[in-house]
Amino acid sequence: MTTKTKVLVTGAAGFIGSRLVEELLRQGHEVRAFVRYTSRGGRGWLWELPRELEAGLEVVFGDIRDERAVREAMLGCDIVYHLAALIGIPYSYLAPRSYVEVNIGGTLNVLEAARDLETRRVVCTSTSEVYGTALYTPIDEKHPLQGQSPYSASKIAADQLALSYYRAFALPVTIVRPFNTFGPRQSARAVIPTIITQALSSPRVELGRLDPVRDLVFVNDTAAGFIAVAGCDEAVGEVLNLATGRGVSIGDLADEILSLIGNDLEIVETDVRRRPEKSEVFELIGSADLVKSRTGWGASTPLEQGLVAVSYTHLRAHETQEVISYAVFCLKMGG
């Protein structure tokens, strides 16, 4: 996407969304960021954006479930990157209706507004979780879809709804299907921040199963993939994986992170962190051949380099917190 455009990013305050917003601004695009309204008026990770980029940014607050708010946010935008979603798999076991309302209903609102406004391009965000445990690897876009959690089922439905708007109404939609994205700003609920946080503050690292295998894509590469897809006319009506084609087990990942941090801790499996047996996805290794043939995109950040960046971020935050705690202690002691 080389031509400067006005774009909307839903879910802009989140982990991937904020990184995508930042990269779009660096490329000179006008960005409208759709952020979920809260009483605090928080902008999520958008507060980390460099000040020199803020001139091209407009933040609007709303709820992806609100049809009117979504349509108003999309007015005047050439391209819509739809990332807003509920993404936590464990919570989807507890509140499946919320995932239907946000992930399916929110996508419907975007599609309906895009159809009415004749939006030039809509990029919808999927997830590798829709494939379930691999029947073969690397997983290409023709792999069967298997809803092994309410979260993945809601994303399958949203994907199919988006593709139906392409087939039924010629809406220029592309589905981007990232494999396991990681990097700075990722929620502590994700496996890599979980391992790092425990490594810095606990006597051992407690995880669920250690044998599942994941294809880990650094967040900067994922954002670049979104932008490449949006600028490719041949990608309209298609589903495109963003993957590295390489897998690592959770156990080996934990070992590598502990080695980077320099902490030799015991790693143990705990039942409380396990998914239900039939819901566990054991192997996700993706093929990015199709997106590469369409756009030339490929993941360029080695796993080790990405882990160093994430570990450094957490180490710095940990040290800062220790400094703050010490300062509070001194104040209490009158020092």
C-alpha positions as CSV (number, residue, x, y, z in Angstrom):
1,M,0.0,0.0,0.0
2,T,2.2,2.8,-1.3
3,T,-0.5,5.4,-2.0
4,K,-1.3,7.6,1.0
5,T,-4.8,6.8,2.2
6,K,-7.2,7.4,5.0
7,V,-7.7,4.2,7.0
8,L,-9.7,2.9,9.9
9,V,-8.2,0.4,12.4
10,T,-10.7,-1.2,14.7
11,G,-9.2,-2.7,17.8
12,A,-6.5,0.0,17.5
13,A,-5.6,0.1,21.2
14,G,-4.6,-3.5,21.3
15,F,-1.4,-5.4,20.9
16,I,-1.4,-5.9,17.1
17,G,-3.7,-3.0,16.4
18,S,-1.4,-0.4,18.0
19,R,1.6,-1.7,16.1
20,L,-0.4,-1.6,12.8
21,V,-1.5,2.0,13.6
22,E,2.1,3.0,14.3
23,E,3.4,1.5,11.0
24,L,0.6,3.1,9.0
25,L,1.4,6.5,10.5
26,R,5.1,6.0,9.7
27,Q,4.2,5.4,6.1
28,G,2.3,8.7,6.0
29,H,-1.3,7.5,6.0
30,E,-4.1,9.2,7.9
31,V,-5.3,6.8,10.6
32,R,-8.6,6.8,12.4
33,A,-8.3,4.5,15.4
34,F,-11.5,2.9,16.7
35,V,-11.0,2.3,20.5
36,R,-13.5,0.6,22.8
37,Y,-15.1,3.2,25.1
38,T,-14.5,3.0,28.8
39,S,-15.4,5.5,31.5
40,R,-11.6,6.2,31.9
41,G,-11.3,7.2,28.2
42,G,-8.2,5.1,27.9
43,R,-6.3,4.8,24.6
44,G,-4.7,1.5,25.4
45,W,-1.3,1.0,23.8
46,L,-1.8,4.0,21.6
47,W,-0.3,6.1,24.5
48,E,3.1,4.6,23.5
49,L,3.1,6.0,20.0
50,P,5.9,8.5,19.3
51,R,4.7,12.1,19.6
52,E,5.9,13.0,16.1
53,L,3.3,10.6,14.7
54,E,0.3,11.9,16.5
55,A,-0.5,14.6,13.9
56,G,-1.8,11.9,11.5
57,L,-3.9,10.1,14.1
58,E,-7.6,10.5,15.0
59,V,-8.9,8.5,17.9
60,V,-12.6,7.8,18.1
61,F,-14.3,5.8,20.9
62,G,-17.1,3.4,20.6
63,D,-18.2,-0.3,20.7
64,I,-17.8,-2.7,17.8
65,R,-21.2,-4.0,18.7
66,D,-22.8,-0.6,18.1
67,E,-23.8,-0.5,14.4
68,R,-24.1,3.3,14.4
69,A,-20.8,3.9,16.0
70,V,-19.0,1.6,13.6
71,R,-20.6,3.2,10.5
72,E,-19.7,6.7,11.7
73,A,-16.1,5.6,12.3
74,M,-15.9,4.2,8.8
75,L,-17.2,7.4,7.0
76,G,-14.6,8.8,4.7
77,C,-12.1,5.9,5.1
78,D,-10.7,4.1,2.0
79,I,-9.5,1.0,3.8
80,V,-10.7,-0.7,7.0
81,Y,-8.5,-3.0,9.0
82,H,-10.9,-4.9,11.3
83,L,-9.0,-6.2,14.3
84,A,-11.5,-5.6,17.1
85,A,-12.4,-8.9,18.9
86,L,-12.5,-10.8,22.1
87,I,-9.5,-13.1,21.9
88,G,-8.9,-14.8,25.2
89,I,-9.5,-18.6,24.7
90,P,-10.0,-19.4,28.4
91,Y,-12.6,-16.7,28.9
92,S,-14.5,-18.0,25.8
93,Y,-15.3,-21.2,27.9
94,L,-17.0,-18.9,30.5
95,A,-18.7,-16.3,28.3
96,P,-19.3,-17.8,24.8
97,R,-22.2,-15.4,24.1
98,S,-19.9,-12.4,24.4
99,Y,-17.7,-13.9,21.7
100,V,-20.6,-14.3,19.4
101,E,-21.8,-10.8,19.9
102,V,-18.4,-9.1,19.6
103,N,-16.6,-11.3,17.0
104,I,-19.5,-12.2,14.8
105,G,-21.9,-9.3,15.4
106,G,-19.0,-6.8,15.3
107,T,-17.8,-8.2,12.0
108,L,-21.3,-8.0,10.6
109,N,-21.5,-4.3,11.5
110,V,-18.2,-3.6,9.7
111,L,-19.3,-5.5,6.6
112,E,-22.7,-3.8,6.4
113,A,-21.2,-0.4,6.8
114,A,-18.6,-1.1,4.2
115,R,-21.3,-2.3,1.7
116,D,-23.4,0.8,2.3
117,L,-20.4,3.2,2.2
118,E,-18.7,1.4,-0.8
119,T,-15.5,1.1,1.2
120,R,-12.6,0.4,-1.2
121,R,-11.1,-2.4,0.9
122,V,-11.8,-4.3,4.1
123,V,-9.2,-6.5,5.7
124,C,-10.6,-8.8,8.4
125,T,-8.5,-10.5,11.0
126,S,-8.8,-14.2,11.6
127,T,-6.6,-16.6,13.7
128,S,-4.7,-19.8,13.2
129,E,-6.9,-21.3,15.9
130,V,-9.6,-21.8,13.3
131,Y,-7.6,-24.7,12.0
132,G,-7.6,-26.6,15.2
133,T,-5.0,-29.4,15.7
134,A,-3.2,-29.8,12.4
135,L,-4.3,-32.7,10.1
136,Y,-1.1,-31.9,8.2
137,T,1.7,-29.4,8.3
138,P,2.6,-26.8,7.2
139,I,-1.1,-25.7,7.3
140,D,-2.2,-24.0,4.2
141,E,-5.4,-22.1,3.6
142,K,-7.2,-25.2,2.3
143,H,-6.8,-27.0,5.6
144,P,-10.2,-27.9,7.2
145,L,-11.6,-25.6,9.9
146,Q,-12.2,-27.0,13.3
147,G,-13.8,-25.0,16.1
148,Q,-12.2,-26.4,19.2
149,S,-13.1,-23.5,21.5
150,P,-16.0,-21.0,21.5
151,Y,-13.4,-18.4,20.5
152,S,-12.2,-20.3,17.4
153,A,-15.8,-21.1,16.5
154,S,-16.8,-17.4,16.6
155,K,-13.8,-16.5,14.3
156,I,-14.7,-19.3,11.8
157,A,-18.2,-17.8,11.7
158,A,-16.9,-14.2,11.2
159,D,-14.5,-15.4,8.5
160,Q,-17.3,-17.2,6.6
161,L,-19.6,-14.2,7.0
162,A,-16.9,-11.9,5.5
163,L,-16.3,-14.2,2.6
164,S,-20.0,-14.5,1.9
165,Y,-20.2,-10.7,1.5
166,Y,-17.5,-10.9,-1.1
167,R,-19.3,-13.7,-3.0
168,A,-22.8,-12.3,-2.6
169,F,-22.2,-8.5,-2.8
170,A,-18.7,-8.2,-4.4
171,L,-17.5,-6.5,-1.2
172,P,-13.7,-6.2,-1.6
173,V,-12.8,-8.3,1.5
174,T,-9.6,-10.1,2.4
175,I,-9.1,-12.4,5.4
176,V,-5.7,-12.2,7.1
177,R,-5.0,-15.3,9.3
178,P,-2.0,-14.6,11.6
179,F,-0.4,-17.5,13.4
180,N,0.8,-16.9,16.9
181,T,1.9,-13.2,17.0
182,F,4.2,-12.1,19.8
183,G,6.2,-9.0,20.8
184,P,6.2,-6.0,23.1
185,R,2.8,-4.8,24.3
186,Q,1.3,-8.3,24.3
187,S,-1.1,-9.1,27.1
188,A,0.3,-11.0,30.1
189,R,-2.3,-13.8,29.4
190,A,-0.2,-14.9,26.4
191,V,2.3,-17.7,26.8
192,I,5.5,-15.7,26.2
193,P,4.7,-12.8,28.7
194,T,3.5,-15.4,31.1
195,I,6.8,-17.3,31.0
196,I,8.9,-14.1,31.3
197,T,6.8,-12.7,34.1
198,Q,7.1,-15.9,36.2
199,A,10.8,-16.1,35.4
200,L,11.3,-12.7,36.9
201,S,9.1,-13.0,40.0
202,S,8.4,-16.7,40.9
203,P,10.5,-19.6,42.1
204,R,9.3,-21.8,39.2
205,V,7.5,-21.5,35.9
206,E,4.0,-23.0,35.8
207,L,2.4,-23.7,32.5
208,G,-0.3,-25.9,30.9
209,R,0.9,-28.6,28.5
210,L,4.5,-28.3,27.3
211,D,4.1,-30.3,24.1
212,P,1.8,-28.1,21.9
213,V,3.7,-26.6,19.0
214,R,3.2,-23.0,17.8
215,D,4.4,-21.0,14.8
216,L,5.5,-17.6,16.3
217,V,5.4,-14.4,14.2
218,F,6.9,-11.2,15.5
219,V,4.4,-8.4,15.7
220,N,6.2,-6.1,13.3
221,D,6.1,-8.8,10.7
222,T,2.4,-9.3,11.3
223,A,1.7,-5.6,10.9
224,A,3.7,-5.5,7.6
225,G,1.7,-8.4,6.4
226,F,-1.6,-6.6,7.0
227,I,-0.4,-3.6,5.0
228,A,1.0,-5.7,2.2
229,V,-2.3,-7.6,1.8
230,A,-4.4,-4.3,1.8
231,G,-2.3,-3.1,-1.1
232,C,-2.7,-6.2,-3.2
233,D,-5.7,-6.4,-5.5
234,E,-5.1,-10.1,-6.2
235,A,-5.8,-10.8,-2.5
236,V,-9.4,-9.7,-2.7
237,G,-11.7,-12.5,-1.8
238,E,-8.9,-14.7,-0.4
239,V,-7.8,-16.0,2.9
240,L,-4.1,-15.5,3.6
241,N,-1.9,-17.0,6.3
242,L,0.8,-15.0,8.0
243,A,3.2,-17.6,9.3
244,T,6.9,-18.5,9.4
245,G,6.6,-22.2,8.6
246,R,8.6,-23.1,11.7
247,G,7.3,-24.5,14.9
248,V,8.5,-24.6,18.5
249,S,7.1,-26.5,21.5
250,I,5.9,-24.6,24.6
251,G,8.5,-26.5,26.6
252,D,11.4,-25.6,24.3
253,L,10.1,-22.0,24.1
254,A,10.2,-21.8,27.9
255,D,13.7,-23.2,28.0
256,E,14.9,-20.6,25.5
257,I,13.4,-17.7,27.4
258,L,14.9,-18.8,30.7
259,S,18.3,-19.1,29.0
260,L,17.9,-15.5,27.6
261,I,17.0,-14.1,31.0
262,G,19.6,-16.1,32.8
263,N,17.3,-17.8,35.3
264,D,17.6,-21.6,35.7
265,L,14.1,-22.4,37.1
266,E,12.0,-25.5,37.1
267,I,9.2,-25.7,34.5
268,V,6.1,-27.6,35.6
269,E,2.8,-28.5,34.0
270,T,-0.3,-27.5,36.1
271,D,-3.9,-28.6,35.5
272,V,-5.2,-25.1,36.2
273,R,-3.5,-23.8,33.1
274,R,-4.6,-26.6,30.8
275,R,-7.3,-26.4,28.2
276,P,-10.0,-29.0,28.1
277,E,-8.5,-32.1,26.4
278,K,-10.6,-31.9,23.2
279,S,-10.1,-28.2,23.1
280,E,-6.3,-28.2,23.1
281,V,-4.7,-27.4,19.8
282,F,-1.5,-29.5,19.6
283,E,0.2,-28.3,16.5
284,L,0.0,-25.0,14.5
285,I,2.7,-24.6,11.9
286,G,1.6,-22.4,8.9
287,S,2.4,-22.1,5.3
288,A,2.8,-18.5,4.0
289,D,3.4,-19.6,0.4
290,L,0.1,-18.0,-0.8
291,V,0.6,-14.6,0.7
292,K,4.2,-14.6,-0.5
293,S,3.1,-15.3,-4.1
294,R,0.5,-12.6,-3.9
295,T,2.3,-9.8,-2.1
296,G,6.0,-10.9,-1.6
297,W,5.5,-10.8,2.2
298,G,7.6,-13.0,4.4
299,A,8.4,-13.0,8.1
300,S,11.9,-11.5,8.5
301,T,12.4,-11.5,12.3
302,P,14.1,-14.6,13.7
303,L,12.4,-16.1,16.8
304,E,15.5,-15.5,18.9
305,Q,15.6,-11.8,18.0
306,G,12.0,-11.3,18.8
307,L,12.4,-13.0,22.1
308,V,15.3,-10.7,23.0
309,A,13.1,-7.7,22.2
310,V,10.2,-9.0,24.4
311,S,12.5,-10.1,27.2
312,Y,14.3,-6.7,27.3
313,T,10.9,-4.9,27.5
314,H,9.8,-7.0,30.5
315,L,13.2,-6.7,32.2
316,R,13.1,-3.0,31.9
317,A,9.6,-2.8,33.3
318,H,10.5,-5.2,36.1
319,E,13.5,-3.1,37.1
320,T,11.4,0.1,36.9
321,Q,8.9,-1.5,39.3
322,E,11.6,-2.5,41.7
323,V,12.9,1.1,41.7
324,I,9.4,2.4,42.3
325,S,8.8,-0.1,45.1
326,Y,12.1,1.0,46.7
327,A,11.2,4.7,46.4
328,V,7.8,4.0,48.1
329,F,9.6,2.1,50.9
330,C,12.0,5.0,51.5
331,L,9.1,7.5,51.6
332,K,7.3,5.4,54.2
333,M,10.5,5.2,56.3
334,G,11.0,8.9,56.0
335,G,14.2,8.6,53.9
